Structure formats: C-alpha cells, structure tokens
Amino acid sequence: MATVTQPDIALTPAAAARVAVIAQKTSKPAILRLSVEGGGCSGFQYKFGFADGIESDDTVAETDGVRLVVDSISLDLVRGAQVDFVDSLGGAAFKVENPNAASGCGCGTSFSV
C-alpha cells in the first residue's frame, strides 16, 4: 500500500502563469517568495516578492517552470498551503489557502494559528 503525503507547499497553475507574466515584464527570475511576518489584523501576514535565487533553507515548489520558495521559519506556519492567483470583481491577487490558519481577516492577507 502506498502512502500519500501532503506536499509542504503548492503553487497552482493560475498562480504560476501570473508569476511568469510578471517575471517576463520585469526581467526577473520566475521565483516567487512567500514569507510570513508578524502583524496584520490577525497576528501574522503573508508577504510576497520576487526572489533572485533560492536560499539554502528554502522549500521549493515548482509548477510549469515557475518556482515558489518559502524559508524554513515561514514554512512552519504555511505547511500544506496552496498559493493561487484569483482575478475577480474584488480585484486580482495571490491567495494563500492555509490549512494551519485558525482564523483570518476579511481581506485574506493576515491570519492567526
């Protein structure tokens, strides 16, 4: 019997496509960094940015040639999460579906555990 394990972090095809477009326009590598910082209205907040490279303590998820990197400290708070890109009437943004979040704010950028 095979054991199926949840990946540490995942990047959806929609998010990968958006990162690829932005990276091409800005002449940056297609590497999106997700980190977690203290703050926000719920205690922690997600921070996105483009990375020039991969650090030694990063966990890497790759979708369609685009990489999502998360440092080891942030990974403890987002393990098992999925990063998506949503374009709706409310606006376009990267969205984190985090199974570790006990609650979050209305805008979706901060959470508590």
HELIX and SHEET records of a PDB file:
HELIX    1   1 PRO A   13  THR A   26  1                                  14    
HELIX    2   2 SER A   72  VAL A   78  1                                   7    
SHEET    1   A 3 ILE A   9  LEU A  11  0                                        
SHEET    2   A 3 ALA A  81  SER A  88  1                                        
SHEET    3   A 3 GLY A  91  GLU A  97 -1                                        
SHEET    1   B 6 THR A  59  THR A  63  0                                        
SHEET    2   B 6 VAL A  66  VAL A  70 -1                                        
SHEET    3   B 6 ILE A  31  GLY A  39  1                                        
SHEET    4   B 6 GLY A  43  PHE A  50 -1                                        
SHEET    5   B 6 SER A 110  SER A 112 -1                                        
SHEET    6   B 6 SER A 103  GLY A 104 -1                                        
END                                                                             
